[in-house]
């Protein structure tokens, strides 16, 4: 069976088909709290002091978690490392393919990490220090003493930035939780003997999310505040995408049995409710039927589906196709 990333259709075509056939009345996703606006302004002021920028993206949705203005803020002089966190929630095949995409389109190496277990963090830490080594060579030529490399961690809310910072220093310096908006201020961190000064920043978002499909993927992956979307509608949108992915040949490993199968088959087994084959049975219908087991509350039913995907209970796979 073909692995998830080998779907023949381009991602845009998949989602265009979804838009044309879906019965969902999709809500507008918008979330730009005041602390993000303040943090963005302060971050731009601090960037002049930074040697290395670590841009953290969600490995499940690398495109949706790419800030469109970041390259302009950074400029060409600073080292720019792209980190795809949550590597545990996608397949090895998808990792290799996304690494190739980043290399071809952005001319950079992608560093895959799991900030929960620390996997990939040592390689990233070495790359940060290597990238900043030239700074001290220049200082030495000018007769100045060496100083720690200054780096900043930037990314959308809840992509694992603070957890990654804790792993880089091998101790808990930042509050970290699986929800957006935990970090609200910029803070310079230093551990004696680490040779690294690191600026931990709140999650940053574009002021307006023009691509609503990308915004929905942010909501599905919990990379945007819960106040910005309805769990029921977001879960229904997610299920329709799984139907389309299944129709386009995407196959993933069932986390319970190990069988490589269509995503809708995993959904059907998980909830003991058939989904995917009957075109007249919509994702909204599915959420309403699932809500019967949750006192008729469609928001609780929607939250259950989203939580199951976020925790890997529906399989580990990208929502954006590397092809």
N, C-alpha and C positions, 0 to 999 in steps of 0.2 A: 504493500500500500504506500501511496505517496505521502511524504512528510508534509507538515502544514505549509511550509514556505514554498512548495513546488506547485502551487495553484497556477493554472495557465493564464488566468485573466489578470490584467493590471488592477491595482487597488481602486483607481478612480472608476473603472468600468463596473467593478463589483458594487460600489456604493451608489453609482448612478442607477443601476438596476434596482437597488434597494429603495431608492427614492421614488422611482416610477411605479413600483408595485405595492409599496407598503401602505397600509391603512392607518398608520399611526399619525396622530395629531401631535407632532413633536414640539415640545416647549422650547422657547428660546433660552439658551444657557448664557448667563452673564453673571460675573462675580468679580468685583474689583474693590475690595474693602479699603478703607482709608490707610491702614498700616502698610499696604502694598505700595500705594502711591508715594508715601513718605519714604519707604525703604528704597524705592527705585531712585528717588532724587538723591538720597544720601549715598547710595551705591555708586552712582555716576561720579560723585565727588571723590570717593575713596579709590576708584579704579586707577588714578594716576600714581598711587603708591604701590600698586600691585605688580609683581613680576610674572605670575602664572595665574591663569584663569581655568578653573575646573568647572566645566559646564555639565551638570548632571541631568540626564534624561531618563525617562521610564522606558526600559527595554521593550515593554509590550507595545508602546506607542511612541517610537522615537521621533516621528514627524510632528505629531500633535504637541509634544513637549519641547519643541525647538522654538526659542523666542526669536521672532523675526527681526528684532532690533539689536540683538546681542552682538553680532559681528561688527556693527557700526560702533557700538559703545567701546568694544575692545580695541579696535584698530588692528594694524598689522604688526606692530612692534612687540606685542606681548605674546608669550607662549599660551596656546589655547588647547587644552586637553578635553576631549569629549568622553564622558563617562556614561555608559548605559547600565544603570543600576537595576536591580531585581532580575539578574540573569537567571535566577532559579525559577522564574515564572515563564520562561520561554525555552524552546528546544535548542540543542547544540547546533542543529542545522540552521535554525534562524539566527543564532549568534554569528555563525560563519558568514551567512549571507548579508546580514546587516553590517558586519565589519567590512565586507567588500563594498557595500553601497556607500558607507561613510568615506572609505578610502577613495572611491571613484568620484564622488560628488563634492566632497569637502576637502579632499587631499590631506586627511588626517587619520591617525590611528584611533580606533575606538577601544576604550578600556571597559571590559565587562566586569561588574562587581556585584556582590551580594552583601549589602551593608549589615544584614542580620547576622551572618556567619563570618564575615570578614574575607570571604573568598575573593581573590583578585585585588585586594587592597594593597598588599605588599608591592606588587608590580606598579600599581598606580603611585604609591608613595615614592618609589625609586624614580619614576618618570617625572614627578614634580620636582624633586631635588636635582635631577639631571637637567631639566629645563631651566632651572634657576641658577645653575652653576656658572654660567657666563657672566652673571651679575657680579660675583665676587672676583672673577678674573679681571674684570674692568676696574673694580675697586682697588685691587692689588697694584695694578699698573699706575694708579693715581696715588699710591701710598696710603690708602685707606685700609682699615681693618675689615675683615670679612663680617658679614651680618647674616642672620637667618633669611632664607628665601621667604618672600611674602606671596601668599596665594589667597585666592578667594574662591569660595564654593557658591555657584550660581545655578538656579534652576527653578522650575515651576514648583508650586506648593506640593508637599507630600511625595516628592520623588526620592526621598531618603537622604537628603543633604546632611542633616544634623547627625543621623546615625553613621553616615560615612565619615564625618568629622571625628566622631568618637572613635571609630575604627582606625583612622589615620594616626591618632595620638595614643591609641590603645588604652584609653580610659574615658569615663563618661564626663565630658565637659559641657555637653549641650543637652537640653531637654529634648526628648524624641518620642513621638507617638504616631500611630498609623492614621493620622488625620491631618488635613491641611490647617495651616495657621498657627502651629505651635510656636515657631520662631517668629518674633514680631519686631526685633531690633537687630541692628548690625553690631557685631562684637568681635574684637580682635582677641585671638587665643594664642597662648604660647606655653609650651612645656619645656622646662629647663633641659638643655642637652638635645633637643629634638631637631635643631637647625631649621625649624619651620615656624613661621608666624602665619596664622590662618584666619581669614575673615569669614565668619559664619553670617550668612545673610538670610532674611526671610525669603519665602518663595515669591517670585515675580511673575506677573502675567501681563500680556498686552492689555491696554485699556479697553479695547473692544475685541471680542472674539468673533471675527467675521465669518470664519468657516465653522458653521454649526455642526457639521459632521465631526470635525476634529474636537469641538467642544463637547459633544456627546461622548466621545472616546475618553476625554479627560474625566467626565463624570463617571463613566463605567469603571475606570481605574482608580477612582477616589483621589484624583489629582486636582480637584477643585472643590470649593466649599459646598456642603450639602444644602445650604440655603439657596443655591442657584438652580436646583433641578428637582423634579419629582422622581422618587425612586421607581414608582410603577411605570411611568412613561420611559424612563431611561432603561429599565430592565427589558421592557417590551422592544425597544429599539435594538438593544443588545441581542435579544433572541432572534430578531429578524436578520441581523447580520450573520448570526450563526447558521441560519437557514440558507442564506446566500453562499456563505463559505462552503457549506456542505454540498450545495448544488454545483459549486465550481471545483470540486475535487479536493478540498482541504480535508486532511485526516490528522487526528491527534490521538495520543495515547490516553485511554481511560485510566484515571488515577486509581480506580478501585480494582480493575481486572488486568490492566496492562495492555488490553486489546487496542490496536490501532483502528480507529473507526471515525465516522463523521461526528462533528460536534453535536448535532441534534440527537444522535443516538445516545450520547452521554447524558444530555438533558433529559431525554425520555426515561432512561434508567434511573437517574438520580431522583426524579420526582414521581416516578411510576405513573407518568402521564404521557401518552404519545404526542410527539410534536415534530413537525417538519415535512411530513409527506402530504398531508391534506392542505392544499393551497388556500382553501376557504377558511381554515381554522387559523386565525391570526395570533400573533404574539400577545396582543391585548386579551384575546379570549383565554389564552393560556394563563396569564397573570390573574385574571378574574377567577378562573377555576382553581388555581393554586391558593387563592385567598380564602377559599372555603375552609381550608385547613388552618387558617389564621384568623378565625372569627370574622371572616368577610373583609378584612382590612387589606386592600390592594397595595398600600404603601409598605406594610410589613412583608407581604409576598414579594414585592419588588426588591426590597432590601435584602431578603433572603437570597434571591438569585444573584444580585450584585456581589454580596458577601461571599457566596460560593465561588464565583469566578475569581474574585480578588485573593482568595485563600488557596486557589489551585484545585478546588474540589470538582471543577468542570474541565480539568485538564490545563496544562501549561502551554500557552501559545500566544503569538502576537495578534493584535487586532489590526495591525497594519502589515500588509504583505510586502516582504523585501523585494519581490519582483516588480 
